[in-house]
């Protein structure tokens, strides 16, 4: 059991590290969201910059909170529907803290635990930016 | 031991899956290279497209082979030096198969096994493209 635990730890560290290094090196902004809870599981530095929030404040909070005029249940439902449809259009929203219009490209997947949604946040071309609500 | 093995499998699957989903969703091109061997450990779809090579042909082969006029030992040494220096300039090279000028941004890190280098390949602005050698 001891050897199995050690291998467990080593294996976890290998993928954990590759995952972390990749998420820090990519210039795209990514947020992992729990399908059922709608809460942020993880976010990379590019996403924190785009949203204008510290990673520690983002993780565990409702992802809908980061956008203006988005009710949580409705936002999670939209995210789920788009995530399951490969041909779906991105979700257009405005980041509440940074006032940046973003397009959210969502992909649903299942790992070991809770089903997750990977959201790529693309900064949208700023046409009519600063007008506030985009609900 | 059976429970530990099951947890091992589940934990590995969690990070393995997140890593794979992230590497497929990012628009940046990434290649993981073994520090000592100079061989490709993994590459994402964007990298395969940029280099013009099938993933199966890339994995396990010497990364230097993908570039014109690069001797393997010298290429691996340059990659290692740049990867350890955060302030280093990207390496300029031309992808042999796709004839695309690229900039390689290298980051060294150590996971459970062999030390690795994460290479982000940025397509360089095509000034004087098509002239061949850029060694």
Interface residues (C-beta under 8 A of the other chain):
Chain A: X1 X4 X5 X7 X8 X10 X11 X12 X13 X14 X15 X16 X17 X18 X19 X21 X22 X23 X25 X26 X27 X28 X30 X32 X42 X105 X107 X109 X110 X111 X112 X113 X116 X118 X120
Chain B: X1 X4 X5 X7 X8 X10 X11 X12 X13 X14 X15 X16 X17 X18 X19 X21 X22 X23 X25 X26 X27 X28 X30 X32 X42 X105 X107 X109 X110 X111 X112 X113 X116 X118 X120
